[in-house]
Amino acid sequence: MSAKLGEFSFACERCRYHGGGPGAHAQVVDVQHPLARPRKAGKPQTEVALTEKQVQRLERKYIAGLSAAGTAASILGAEYPDLYAAVRVQSGLACGSAHDVPSAFAAAMRQGGPVGWGRNLSREPVPTIIFHGDRDKTVHPINGDQVAVHSRAGAEMSTSVRRGQSSGGIGYSCTVHADASDNPVLEHWALHGVGHAWSGGSPDGSYTEPRGPDASREMLRFFLEHPKRATNVS
């Protein structure tokens, strides 16, 4: 599944060179592989995932993906909580929802699957921004809820919902999960009337919804708000 996401590339460049002092850098990893193998089984099998050595040279490390690549981002965020500061999942599955391609198609993509915790043994919340169309016929919208459950890792958080409409006329509901200090840790954007597509993507691309909220810019904003993993959640 491919998409020409010029806006995403622009957001990545903005994030990579955003100020924060001399030598401060960030990088967004755009995952483009259908499955990521758990850490215990070896390096995740994704063509563009940063190695630990590469990632450790960066002060801010983020990972993002759409559909199967969104699932890979969810897995990598869980398997490498020491490497990635935040995750963006669009229309993907939660870590542990499927163990292979048949189980993904048979269960998770139709009705959602069980949520696993990966190697995040401390079960610390993983700062995550989620986008999912509520008319998605490819990956069931309940999976967006399950990504949020997995990312919360059982932590107590307060929630608030804001609703709005993009300039293109697409409505959305954004559920914000905040920690005990009222710091947002998760955002779940439910895109009303949207199918399996990157919201705000280029009209020249496939699997994009140009009329939707600019998910790339919202991702960038969220990432820059999370240079470090939240640790003060009870």
MDAnalysis code that builds the backbone (N, CA, C; Angstrom):
import MDAnalysis as mda
import numpy as np

u = mda.Universe.empty(702, n_residues=234, atom_resindex=np.repeat(np.arange(234), 3), trajectory=True)
u.add_TopologyAttr("name", ["N", "CA", "C"] * 234)
u.add_TopologyAttr("resid", np.arange(1, 235))
u.add_TopologyAttr("resname", ["MET", "SER", "ALA", "LYS", "LEU", "GLY", "GLU", "PHE", "SER", "PHE", "ALA", "CYS", "GLU", "ARG", "CYS", "ARG", "TYR", "HIS", "GLY", "GLY", "GLY", "PRO", "GLY", "ALA", "HIS", "ALA", "GLN", "VAL", "VAL", "ASP", "VAL", "GLN", "HIS", "PRO", "LEU", "ALA", "ARG", "PRO", "ARG", "LYS", "ALA", "GLY", "LYS", "PRO", "GLN", "THR", "GLU", "VAL", "ALA", "LEU", "THR", "GLU", "LYS", "GLN", "VAL", "GLN", "ARG", "LEU", "GLU", "ARG", "LYS", "TYR", "ILE", "ALA", "GLY", "LEU", "SER", "ALA", "ALA", "GLY", "THR", "ALA", "ALA", "SER", "ILE", "LEU", "GLY", "ALA", "GLU", "TYR", "PRO", "ASP", "LEU", "TYR", "ALA", "ALA", "VAL", "ARG", "VAL", "GLN", "SER", "GLY", "LEU", "ALA", "CYS", "GLY", "SER", "ALA", "HIS", "ASP", "VAL", "PRO", "SER", "ALA", "PHE", "ALA", "ALA", "ALA", "MET", "ARG", "GLN", "GLY", "GLY", "PRO", "VAL", "GLY", "TRP", "GLY", "ARG", "ASN", "LEU", "SER", "ARG", "GLU", "PRO", "VAL", "PRO", "THR", "ILE", "ILE", "PHE", "HIS", "GLY", "ASP", "ARG", "ASP", "LYS", "THR", "VAL", "HIS", "PRO", "ILE", "ASN", "GLY", "ASP", "GLN", "VAL", "ALA", "VAL", "HIS", "SER", "ARG", "ALA", "GLY", "ALA", "GLU", "MET", "SER", "THR", "SER", "VAL", "ARG", "ARG", "GLY", "GLN", "SER", "SER", "GLY", "GLY", "ILE", "GLY", "TYR", "SER", "CYS", "THR", "VAL", "HIS", "ALA", "ASP", "ALA", "SER", "ASP", "ASN", "PRO", "VAL", "LEU", "GLU", "HIS", "TRP", "ALA", "LEU", "HIS", "GLY", "VAL", "GLY", "HIS", "ALA", "TRP", "SER", "GLY", "GLY", "SER", "PRO", "ASP", "GLY", "SER", "TYR", "THR", "GLU", "PRO", "ARG", "GLY", "PRO", "ASP", "ALA", "SER", "ARG", "GLU", "MET", "LEU", "ARG", "PHE", "PHE", "LEU", "GLU", "HIS", "PRO", "LYS", "ARG", "ALA", "THR", "ASN", "VAL", "SER"])
u.atoms.positions = np.array([
    [0.842, -1.175, 0.000],
    [0.000, 0.000, 0.000],
    [0.887, 1.238, 0.000],
    [0.693, 2.068, -0.988],
    [1.556, 3.231, -1.108],
    [0.734, 4.502, -1.079],
    [1.389, 5.582, -0.715],
    [0.741, 6.885, -0.715],
    [1.798, 7.943, -0.954],
    [1.508, 8.876, -1.853],
    [2.424, 9.978, -2.097],
    [2.110, 11.063, -1.086],
    [2.910, 11.140, -0.049],
    [2.582, 11.989, 1.086],
    [3.574, 13.126, 1.183],
    [3.448, 14.090, 0.272],
    [4.357, 15.229, 0.310],
    [4.269, 15.969, 1.621],
    [3.044, 16.049, 2.167],
    [2.870, 16.757, 3.428],
    [3.606, 16.045, 4.548],
    [3.636, 14.702, 4.505],
    [4.342, 13.941, 5.526],
    [5.834, 14.201, 5.434],
    [6.371, 14.219, 4.220],
    [7.788, 14.489, 4.050],
    [8.136, 15.868, 4.571],
    [7.260, 16.850, 4.297],
    [7.487, 18.200, 4.784],
    [7.501, 18.217, 6.303],
    [6.549, 17.481, 6.897],
    [6.489, 17.434, 8.359],
    [7.746, 16.807, 8.927],
    [8.240, 15.756, 8.276],
    [9.450, 15.104, 8.758],
    [10.638, 16.057, 8.715],
    [10.745, 16.834, 7.659],
    [11.858, 17.776, 7.559],
    [11.725, 18.866, 8.624],
    [10.497, 19.325, 8.871],
    [10.270, 20.306, 9.923],
    [10.719, 19.739, 11.258],
    [10.377, 18.486, 11.519],
    [10.712, 17.847, 12.789],
    [12.210, 17.620, 12.894],
    [12.846, 17.227, 11.794],
    [14.268, 16.912, 11.829],
    [15.093, 18.151, 12.195],
    [14.703, 19.322, 11.719],
    [15.521, 20.508, 11.913],
    [14.915, 21.519, 12.876],
    [13.880, 21.119, 13.559],
    [13.256, 22.033, 14.510],
    [14.242, 22.397, 15.607],
    [14.219, 23.653, 15.999],
    [15.177, 24.148, 16.979],
    [15.040, 23.495, 18.337],
    [16.096, 23.549, 19.087],
    [16.100, 22.979, 20.423],
    [17.506, 23.078, 20.970],
    [18.270, 23.967, 20.380],
    [19.643, 24.125, 20.827],
    [20.601, 23.504, 19.835],
    [21.842, 23.919, 19.829],
    [22.831, 23.373, 18.916],
    [22.953, 21.865, 19.062],
    [22.934, 21.179, 17.948],
    [23.106, 19.733, 17.958],
    [21.851, 18.956, 18.278],
    [20.722, 19.647, 18.505],
    [19.480, 18.946, 18.815],
    [18.805, 18.536, 17.522],
    [18.516, 17.260, 17.385],
    [17.894, 16.761, 16.172],
    [16.761, 15.811, 16.522],
    [15.853, 15.700, 15.588],
    [14.768, 14.731, 15.713],
    [14.653, 13.991, 14.398],
    [14.117, 12.800, 14.435],
    [13.870, 12.071, 13.206],
    [12.596, 11.287, 13.339],
    [11.800, 11.318, 12.250],
    [10.592, 10.534, 12.178],
    [10.870, 9.361, 11.260],
    [10.645, 8.151, 11.749],
    [10.826, 6.957, 10.943],
    [9.481, 6.595, 10.338],
    [9.396, 6.619, 8.999],
    [8.180, 6.251, 8.295],
    [8.270, 4.773, 7.956],
    [7.539, 3.950, 8.686],
    [7.638, 2.502, 8.509],
    [6.872, 2.087, 7.261],
    [7.503, 1.287, 6.402],
    [6.860, 0.827, 5.179],
    [7.050, -0.683, 5.008],
    [6.756, -1.424, 6.065],
    [6.845, -2.876, 5.984],
    [5.647, -3.468, 6.697],
    [5.025, -4.539, 6.145],
    [3.765, -5.032, 6.700],
    [3.821, -5.557, 8.116],
    [4.931, -6.138, 8.558],
    [5.015, -6.670, 9.915],
    [6.385, -6.383, 10.492],
    [6.435, -6.145, 11.773],
    [7.715, -5.949, 12.454],
    [7.891, -7.094, 13.429],
    [8.993, -7.777, 13.346],
    [9.242, -8.937, 14.206],
    [9.599, -8.464, 15.609],
    [9.090, -9.127, 16.667],
    [9.397, -8.721, 18.037],
    [10.897, -8.680, 18.289],
    [11.290, -7.823, 19.231],
    [12.700, -7.629, 19.531],
    [13.379, -8.928, 19.944],
    [12.691, -9.752, 20.704],
    [13.300, -10.982, 21.189],
    [13.619, -11.944, 20.049],
    [12.966, -11.745, 18.901],
    [13.216, -12.616, 17.754],
    [14.257, -12.014, 16.822],
    [14.841, -10.912, 17.207],
    [15.834, -10.260, 16.365],
    [15.384, -8.863, 16.013],
    [16.161, -8.165, 15.180],
    [15.803, -6.812, 14.784],
    [14.463, -6.816, 14.053],
    [13.583, -5.844, 14.317],
    [12.330, -5.771, 13.579],
    [12.611, -5.713, 12.080],
    [11.826, -6.477, 11.323],
    [12.083, -6.588, 9.892],
    [11.388, -5.451, 9.155],
    [11.941, -4.267, 9.234],
    [11.407, -3.111, 8.543],
    [12.535, -2.402, 7.824],
    [12.311, -2.050, 6.590],
    [13.376, -1.558, 5.735],
    [13.995, -0.257, 6.229],
    [13.189, 0.584, 6.908],
    [13.699, 1.904, 7.250],
    [13.820, 2.131, 8.745],
    [13.616, 1.111, 9.564],
    [13.748, 1.290, 11.014],
    [15.191, 1.650, 11.351],
    [15.367, 2.623, 12.254],
    [16.709, 2.996, 12.668],
    [17.311, 1.913, 13.546],
    [18.562, 1.671, 13.422],
    [19.234, 0.774, 14.353],
    [19.428, 1.510, 15.667],
    [19.702, 0.739, 16.729],
    [19.901, 1.357, 18.030],
    [21.044, 2.368, 17.981],
    [22.104, 2.046, 17.271],
    [23.252, 2.946, 17.200],
    [22.873, 4.253, 16.532],
    [22.098, 4.178, 15.460],
    [21.669, 5.389, 14.775],
    [20.749, 6.218, 15.653],
    [19.793, 5.542, 16.293],
    [18.805, 6.246, 17.088],
    [19.431, 6.941, 18.285],
    [20.423, 6.312, 18.902],
    [21.003, 6.874, 20.106],
    [21.738, 8.181, 19.845],
    [22.012, 8.516, 18.581],
    [22.658, 9.784, 18.264],
    [21.655, 10.931, 18.208],
    [20.381, 10.601, 18.292],
    [19.341, 11.609, 18.182],
    [18.723, 11.881, 19.549],
    [18.327, 13.149, 19.756],
    [17.698, 13.508, 21.023],
    [16.204, 13.200, 21.009],
    [15.592, 13.247, 19.826],
    [14.171, 12.960, 19.704],
    [13.992, 11.897, 18.633],
    [13.297, 10.821, 18.978],
    [13.112, 9.730, 18.057],
    [11.630, 9.374, 17.984],
    [11.080, 9.350, 16.789],
    [9.670, 9.093, 16.608],
    [9.472, 8.075, 15.496],
    [8.323, 7.414, 15.519],
    [8.029, 6.439, 14.483],
    [6.566, 6.564, 14.078],
    [6.299, 6.424, 12.777],
    [4.954, 6.641, 12.262],
    [4.671, 5.690, 11.118],
    [3.399, 5.337, 10.926],
    [3.030, 4.474, 9.817],
    [1.540, 4.426, 9.591],
    [1.171, 4.026, 8.376],
    [-0.217, 3.886, 7.948],
    [-0.528, 2.421, 7.674],
    [-1.683, 1.951, 8.142],
    [-2.167, 0.611, 7.869],
    [-1.216, -0.440, 8.450],
    [-0.713, -1.370, 7.617],
    [0.215, -2.378, 8.120],
    [1.454, -1.718, 8.697],
    [1.887, -0.611, 8.082],
    [3.031, 0.117, 8.612],
    [2.687, 0.784, 9.934],
    [1.417, 1.157, 10.129],
    [0.982, 1.672, 11.424],
    [1.069, 0.601, 12.492],
    [0.743, -0.644, 12.113],
    [0.894, -1.765, 13.021],
    [2.360, -1.945, 13.403],
    [3.241, -1.834, 12.404],
    [4.675, -1.944, 12.669],
    [5.130, -0.844, 13.622],
    [4.608, 0.368, 13.447],
    [4.962, 1.468, 14.343],
    [4.513, 1.163, 15.766],
    [3.311, 0.591, 15.911],
    [2.811, 0.227, 17.233],
    [3.706, -0.818, 17.883],
    [4.125, -1.804, 17.095],
    [4.995, -2.859, 17.614],
    [6.346, -2.297, 18.023],
    [6.930, -1.488, 17.148],
    [8.257, -0.946, 17.440],
    [8.227, -0.019, 18.650],
    [7.138, 0.751, 18.797],
    [7.016, 1.609, 19.965],
    [6.977, 0.814, 21.250],
    [6.329, -0.374, 21.202],
    [6.245, -1.242, 22.379],
    [7.548, -1.993, 22.611],
    [8.172, -2.464, 21.539],
    [9.385, -3.262, 21.662],
    [10.619, -2.422, 21.964],
    [10.584, -1.154, 21.584],
    [11.734, -0.269, 21.775],
    [11.333, 0.984, 22.559],
    [10.758, 0.843, 23.751],
    [10.355, 2.021, 24.521],
    [11.552, 2.879, 24.939],
    [12.739, 2.271, 24.904],
    [13.946, 3.011, 25.251],
    [14.461, 3.836, 24.092],
    [13.943, 3.619, 22.907],
    [14.452, 4.322, 21.726],
    [13.513, 5.390, 21.195],
    [12.211, 5.129, 21.227],
    [11.269, 6.048, 20.596],
    [10.515, 6.879, 21.626],
    [10.498, 8.190, 21.411],
    [9.838, 9.101, 22.346],
    [8.332, 9.120, 22.152],
    [7.860, 8.882, 20.925],
    [6.427, 8.914, 20.652],
    [6.150, 8.166, 19.354],
    [4.878, 7.800, 19.187],
    [4.460, 6.965, 18.072],
    [3.236, 7.581, 17.411],
    [3.135, 7.415, 16.081],
    [1.915, 7.802, 15.374],
    [1.404, 6.575, 14.620],
    [0.146, 6.198, 14.878],
    [-0.470, 5.047, 14.234],
    [-1.709, 5.516, 13.486],
    [-1.731, 5.300, 12.182],
    [-2.917, 5.624, 11.376],
    [-3.487, 4.332, 10.816],
    [-4.716, 4.025, 11.194],
    [-5.442, 2.882, 10.643],
    [-4.658, 1.581, 10.784],
    [-4.053, 1.371, 11.958],
    [-3.265, 0.168, 12.197],
    [-3.797, -0.642, 13.362],
    [-3.105, -1.736, 13.655],
    [-3.464, -2.622, 14.756],
    [-2.578, -2.359, 15.964],
    [-3.086, -2.691, 17.138],
    [-2.288, -2.595, 18.355],
    [-1.280, -3.736, 18.410],
    [-0.191, -3.505, 19.109],
    [0.810, -4.544, 19.311],
    [0.156, -5.761, 19.960],
    [0.381, -6.947, 19.391],
    [-0.175, -8.164, 19.943],
    [-1.531, -8.543, 19.408],
    [-2.129, -7.699, 18.547],
    [-3.455, -8.005, 18.012],
    [-3.439, -9.183, 17.046],
    [-2.294, -9.402, 16.413],
    [-2.163, -10.516, 15.475],
    [-0.744, -11.037, 15.536],
    [-0.574, -12.319, 15.241],
    [0.764, -12.901, 15.293],
    [1.296, -13.249, 13.915],
    [0.419, -13.163, 12.890],
    [0.861, -13.370, 11.520],
    [-0.170, -12.753, 10.583],
    [0.096, -12.820, 9.285],
    [-0.809, -12.196, 8.320],
    [-2.197, -12.830, 8.340],
    [-2.331, -14.161, 8.364],
    [-3.689, -14.744, 8.418],
    [-4.500, -14.298, 9.625],
    [-3.862, -14.242, 10.800],
    [-4.617, -13.827, 11.990],
    [-4.993, -12.357, 11.905],
    [-4.157, -11.564, 11.243],
    [-4.473, -10.145, 11.073],
    [-5.716, -9.980, 10.218],
    [-5.780, -10.724, 9.114],
    [-6.942, -10.625, 8.234],
    [-8.177, -11.286, 8.841],
    [-8.000, -12.418, 9.501],
    [-9.136, -13.188, 10.008],
    [-9.815, -12.546, 11.199],
    [-9.033, -11.891, 12.054],
    [-9.609, -11.370, 13.294],
    [-9.439, -9.871, 13.431],
    [-8.196, -9.433, 13.531],
    [-7.933, -8.046, 13.892],
    [-8.518, -7.054, 12.903],
    [-8.380, -7.313, 11.594],
    [-8.861, -6.343, 10.623],
    [-10.376, -6.330, 10.512],
    [-11.015, -7.394, 10.978],
    [-12.469, -7.444, 10.891],
    [-13.151, -6.983, 12.168],
    [-12.591, -7.372, 13.314],
    [-13.289, -7.059, 14.560],
    [-12.361, -6.691, 15.702],
    [-11.084, -6.581, 15.422],
    [-10.132, -6.289, 16.478],
    [-9.623, -7.575, 17.090],
    [-8.434, -7.514, 17.656],
    [-7.841, -8.695, 18.259],
    [-7.361, -8.407, 19.665],
    [-6.846, -9.412, 20.360],
    [-6.346, -9.206, 21.727],
    [-5.140, -8.278, 21.736],
    [-5.017, -7.522, 22.799],
    [-3.906, -6.584, 22.917],
    [-2.790, -7.206, 23.730],
    [-1.565, -7.170, 23.220],
    [-0.403, -7.672, 23.942],
    [0.480, -6.507, 24.354],
    [1.455, -6.783, 25.208],
    [2.257, -5.697, 25.768],
    [3.676, -5.647, 25.231],
    [4.066, -6.574, 24.365],
    [5.410, -6.547, 23.814],
    [6.450, -6.618, 24.922],
    [7.586, -5.954, 24.714],
    [8.660, -5.973, 25.703],
    [8.597, -4.758, 26.622],
    [7.512, -4.007, 26.587],
    [7.364, -2.865, 27.475],
    [7.008, -3.394, 28.859],
    [7.967, -4.102, 29.483],
    [7.692, -4.808, 30.734],
    [7.365, -3.866, 31.878],
    [7.877, -2.639, 31.812],
    [7.559, -1.666, 32.853],
    [6.141, -1.150, 32.686],
    [5.569, -1.419, 31.520],
    [4.210, -0.990, 31.199],
    [4.046, 0.503, 31.389],
    [5.045, 1.257, 30.995],
    [4.912, 2.700, 30.988],
    [4.103, 3.112, 29.765],
    [3.267, 4.147, 29.895],
    [2.511, 4.615, 28.737],
    [3.459, 5.063, 27.620],
    [3.058, 4.779, 26.411],
    [3.816, 5.194, 25.235],
    [3.087, 6.368, 24.595],
    [3.657, 7.576, 24.610],
    [2.993, 8.714, 23.963],
    [2.650, 8.369, 22.516],
    [1.377, 8.435, 22.198],
    [0.913, 7.977, 20.897],
    [-0.188, 8.878, 20.372],
    [-0.126, 9.185, 19.082],
    [-1.210, 9.893, 18.414],
    [-1.788, 8.935, 17.381],
    [-3.094, 8.765, 17.428],
    [-3.794, 7.759, 16.635],
    [-4.804, 8.454, 15.728],
    [-4.851, 8.022, 14.476],
    [-5.877, 8.478, 13.543],
    [-6.544, 7.245, 12.946],
    [-7.887, 7.263, 12.906],
    [-8.604, 6.121, 12.327],
    [-9.959, 6.596, 11.816],
    [-10.276, 6.282, 10.566],
    [-11.572, 6.623, 10.004],
    [-12.654, 5.701, 10.532],
    [-13.804, 6.255, 10.881],
    [-14.874, 5.414, 11.434],
    [-15.668, 4.696, 10.346],
    [-15.251, 4.858, 9.080],
    [-15.844, 4.099, 7.974],
    [-14.784, 3.220, 7.311],
    [-13.780, 2.878, 8.059],
    [-12.692, 2.056, 7.539],
    [-13.184, 0.622, 7.341],
    [-13.177, 0.151, 6.103],
    [-13.624, -1.196, 5.786],
    [-12.454, -2.186, 5.703],
    [-11.234, -1.676, 5.833],
    [-10.048, -2.529, 5.724],
    [-9.517, -2.923, 7.094],
    [-9.351, -1.951, 7.958],
    [-8.931, -2.186, 9.338],
    [-10.035, -1.634, 10.244],
    [-10.695, -2.513, 10.952],
    [-11.862, -2.128, 11.751],
    [-11.517, -0.976, 12.693],
    [-12.407, 0.033, 12.781],
    [-12.144, 1.189, 13.646],
    [-11.879, 0.850, 15.107],
    [-12.387, -0.307, 15.585],
    [-12.141, -0.670, 16.981],
    [-10.653, -0.807, 17.261],
    [-9.859, -1.054, 16.216],
    [-8.426, -1.182, 16.416],
    [-7.793, 0.124, 16.893],
    [-8.354, 1.254, 16.497],
    [-7.855, 2.529, 17.016],
    [-8.030, 2.612, 18.514],
    [-9.189, 2.126, 19.009],
    [-9.420, 2.084, 20.450],
    [-8.406, 1.173, 21.132],
    [-8.102, 0.059, 20.482],
    [-7.187, -0.899, 21.095],
    [-5.746, -0.384, 21.096],
    [-5.391, 0.391, 20.090],
    [-4.064, 1.028, 20.122],
    [-3.971, 1.945, 21.328],
    [-5.043, 2.683, 21.606],
    [-5.057, 3.570, 22.770],
    [-4.941, 2.782, 24.067],
    [-5.664, 1.664, 24.170],
    [-5.596, 0.824, 25.367],
    [-4.176, 0.315, 25.570],
    [-3.573, -0.173, 24.505],
    [-2.204, -0.684, 24.606],
    [-1.240, 0.418, 25.016],
    [-1.378, 1.588, 24.415],
    [-0.446, 2.686, 24.680],
    [-0.575, 3.217, 26.106],
    [-1.771, 3.128, 26.678],
    [-1.965, 3.559, 28.064],
    [-1.284, 2.630, 29.055],
    [-1.133, 1.387, 28.668],
    [-0.437, 0.390, 29.502],
    [-1.039, 0.271, 30.901],
    [-2.342, 0.410, 30.983],
    [-3.023, 0.234, 32.258],
    [-2.976, 1.423, 33.193],
    [-2.392, 2.522, 32.757],
    [-2.268, 3.703, 33.617],
    [-3.600, 4.434, 33.753],
    [-3.789, 5.029, 34.928],
    [-4.967, 5.864, 35.147],
    [-4.753, 7.216, 34.482],
    [-5.684, 7.595, 33.648],
    [-5.601, 8.892, 32.973],
    [-6.979, 9.519, 32.895],
    [-6.985, 10.829, 32.828],
    [-8.228, 11.551, 32.585],
    [-8.405, 11.699, 31.079],
    [-9.644, 11.805, 30.637],
    [-9.904, 11.962, 29.212],
    [-10.803, 13.164, 28.965],
    [-10.589, 13.774, 27.830],
    [-11.444, 14.865, 27.381],
    [-11.605, 14.727, 25.873],
    [-12.710, 15.216, 25.346],
    [-12.992, 15.080, 23.923],
    [-13.260, 16.451, 23.324],
    [-12.585, 16.721, 22.228],
    [-12.903, 17.936, 21.480],
    [-13.327, 17.530, 20.075],
    [-14.315, 18.252, 19.570],
    [-14.861, 17.940, 18.255],
    [-14.697, 19.138, 17.332],
    [-14.549, 18.821, 16.070],
    [-14.373, 19.909, 15.112],
    [-14.574, 19.418, 13.699],
    [-14.233, 20.277, 12.766],
    [-14.381, 19.954, 11.351],
    [-13.234, 20.578, 10.581],
    [-12.675, 19.818, 9.672],
    [-11.574, 20.333, 8.861],
    [-12.093, 21.339, 7.848],
    [-11.175, 22.074, 7.243],
    [-11.568, 23.041, 6.224],
    [-12.196, 22.348, 5.022],
    [-11.907, 21.048, 4.861],
    [-12.494, 20.286, 3.764],
    [-13.839, 19.681, 4.098],
    [-14.327, 19.924, 5.312],
    [-15.660, 19.469, 5.682],
    [-15.730, 18.126, 6.374],
    [-14.580, 17.560, 6.759],
    [-14.565, 16.271, 7.456],
    [-14.615, 16.511, 8.968],
    [-15.608, 15.929, 9.621],
    [-15.725, 16.059, 11.066],
    [-14.812, 15.086, 11.789],
    [-14.468, 15.423, 13.014],
    [-13.605, 14.549, 13.805],
    [-13.907, 14.710, 15.280],
    [-13.549, 13.679, 16.040],
    [-13.584, 13.719, 17.501],
    [-12.209, 13.314, 17.986],
    [-11.589, 14.159, 18.783],
    [-10.250, 13.889, 19.296],
    [-10.324, 13.662, 20.799],
    [-10.030, 12.429, 21.221],
    [-10.012, 12.086, 22.637],
    [-8.583, 12.217, 23.151],
    [-8.407, 13.063, 24.163],
    [-7.082, 13.315, 24.735],
    [-7.000, 12.623, 26.084],
    [-5.962, 11.814, 26.280],
    [-5.711, 11.121, 27.543],
    [-4.552, 11.833, 28.234],
    [-4.790, 12.315, 29.439],
    [-3.783, 13.091, 30.160],
    [-3.370, 12.402, 31.448],
    [-2.120, 12.646, 31.861],
    [-1.604, 12.031, 33.078],
    [-2.032, 12.828, 34.310],
    [-1.500, 12.440, 35.469],
    [-1.897, 13.069, 36.734],
    [-1.540, 14.544, 36.794],
    [-0.560, 14.962, 36.000],
    [-0.174, 16.375, 35.947],
    [-0.885, 17.114, 34.826],
    [-1.880, 16.463, 34.243],
    [-2.679, 17.022, 33.159],
    [-1.869, 17.223, 31.883],
    [-0.811, 16.439, 31.716],
    [-0.032, 16.482, 30.483],
    [-0.606, 15.460, 29.495],
    [-0.951, 15.885, 28.291],
    [-1.483, 14.938, 27.302],
    [-0.451, 13.861, 26.964],
    [-0.876, 12.606, 27.010],
    [-0.007, 11.486, 26.689],
    [-0.471, 10.798, 25.403],
    [-1.788, 10.739, 25.203],
    [-2.340, 10.099, 24.012],
    [-3.377, 11.008, 23.364],
    [-3.461, 10.917, 22.045],
    [-4.537, 11.558, 21.296],
    [-5.109, 10.539, 20.324],
    [-6.422, 10.399, 20.326],
    [-7.088, 9.469, 19.413],
    [-8.075, 10.266, 18.568],
    [-7.747, 10.419, 17.291],
    [-8.577, 11.163, 16.355],
    [-9.477, 10.199, 15.596],
    [-10.785, 10.251, 15.848],
    [-11.762, 9.486, 15.082],
    [-12.254, 10.386, 13.953],
    [-12.024, 9.956, 12.725],
    [-12.343, 10.761, 11.543],
    [-13.675, 10.298, 10.970],
    [-14.674, 11.155, 11.039],
    [-16.040, 10.760, 10.714],
    [-16.271, 10.712, 9.196],
    [-16.754, 9.550, 8.767],
    [-17.036, 9.359, 7.354],
    [-15.824, 9.020, 6.509],
    [-14.682, 8.811, 7.148],
    [-13.436, 8.541, 6.433],
    [-13.151, 7.043, 6.424],
    [-12.641, 6.554, 5.306],
    [-12.292, 5.153, 5.181],
    [-10.837, 4.899, 5.520],
    [-10.217, 4.004, 4.775],
    [-8.839, 3.583, 5.031],
    [-7.902, 4.525, 4.294],
    [-7.531, 5.621, 4.930],
    [-6.773, 6.655, 4.232],
    [-5.999, 7.527, 5.204],
    [-4.913, 8.120, 4.676],
    [-4.103, 9.099, 5.420],
    [-4.820, 10.435, 5.363],
    [-5.237, 10.928, 6.501],
    [-5.999, 12.167, 6.557],
    [-5.139, 13.369, 6.180],
    [-5.655, 14.183, 5.257],
    [-4.923, 15.363, 4.831],
    [-3.824, 15.079, 3.833],
    [-3.752, 13.844, 3.332],
    [-2.703, 13.470, 2.395],
    [-2.871, 14.141, 1.042],
    [-1.855, 14.014, 0.221],
    [-1.850, 14.634, -1.095],
    [-2.958, 14.059, -1.976],
    [-3.663, 14.919, -2.731],
    [-4.689, 14.413, -3.650],
    [-4.098, 13.579, -4.781],
    [-2.793, 13.678, -4.981],
    [-2.131, 12.889, -6.023],
    [-1.778, 11.482, -5.549],
    [-1.963, 11.228, -4.275],
    [-1.562, 9.938, -3.719],
    [-2.709, 8.949, -3.641],
    [-2.355, 7.716, -3.375],
    [-3.351, 6.667, -3.129],
    [-3.555, 6.528, -1.628],
    [-4.751, 6.076, -1.244],
    [-5.076, 5.891, 0.167],
    [-4.879, 7.172, 0.969],
    [-5.372, 8.271, 0.439],
    [-5.339, 9.536, 1.156],
    [-6.730, 10.155, 1.147],
    [-7.004, 10.986, 2.140],
    [-8.246, 11.752, 2.212],
    [-7.856, 13.227, 2.349],
    [-7.671, 13.920, 1.217],
    [-7.191, 15.309, 1.253],
    [-8.102, 16.260, 2.019],
    [-9.391, 15.911, 2.134],
    [-10.336, 16.811, 2.802],
    [-10.246, 16.734, 4.320],
    [-9.577, 15.710, 4.831],
    [-9.533, 15.506, 6.273],
    [-8.575, 16.430, 6.991],
    [-8.579, 16.394, 8.326],
    [-7.614, 17.185, 9.110],
    [-6.189, 16.846, 8.690],
    [-5.305, 17.817, 8.763],
    [-3.915, 17.611, 8.361],
    [-3.204, 16.770, 9.418],
    [-3.263, 15.458, 9.236],
    [-2.702, 14.543, 10.229],
    [-1.192, 14.678, 10.337],
    [-0.520, 15.037, 9.238],
    [0.933, 15.177, 9.284],
    [1.345, 16.320, 10.200],
    [0.651, 17.434, 10.098],
    [0.982, 18.581, 10.958],
    [0.605, 18.309, 12.412],
    [-0.525, 17.625, 12.611],
    [-0.899, 17.281, 13.984],
    [0.115, 16.306, 14.577],
    [0.588, 15.387, 13.757],
    [1.631, 14.467, 14.204],
    [2.880, 15.230, 14.618],
    [3.305, 16.158, 13.778],
    [4.501, 16.947, 14.079],
    [4.335, 17.702, 15.385],
    [3.175, 18.346, 15.563],
    [2.921, 19.074, 16.803],
    [3.023, 18.150, 18.007],
    [2.377, 16.985, 17.913],
    [2.372, 16.032, 19.015],
    [3.786, 15.543, 19.315],
    [4.543, 15.219, 18.290],
    [5.899, 14.733, 18.482],
    [6.776, 15.773, 19.173],
    [6.667, 17.006, 18.740],
    [7.502, 18.055, 19.327],
    [7.101, 18.356, 20.770],
    [5.897, 17.972, 21.142],
    [5.466, 18.127, 22.534],
    [5.966, 16.993, 23.419],
    [6.574, 15.964, 22.808],
    [7.018, 14.786, 23.559],
    [8.461, 14.432, 23.237],
    [9.393, 15.262, 23.724],
    [10.806, 14.926, 23.509],
    [11.270, 13.773, 24.369],
    [10.546, 13.511, 25.451],
    [10.909, 12.426, 26.347],
    [9.661, 11.655, 26.707],
    [9.851, 10.388, 27.080],
    [8.724, 9.551, 27.479],
    [8.150, 10.002, 28.820],
    [6.821, 10.022, 28.894],
    [6.155, 10.363, 30.156],
    [6.452, 9.306, 31.199],
    [6.748, 9.765, 32.417],
    [7.080, 8.802, 33.489],
    [6.312, 9.058, 34.764],
    [5.476, 10.107, 34.783],
    [4.803, 10.477, 36.030],
    [3.346, 10.079, 36.028],
    [3.033, 8.935, 35.424],
    [1.660, 8.443, 35.440],
    [1.549, 7.330, 36.461],
    [0.578, 7.409, 37.315],
    [0.398, 6.392, 38.350],
    [-0.362, 5.208, 37.819],
])
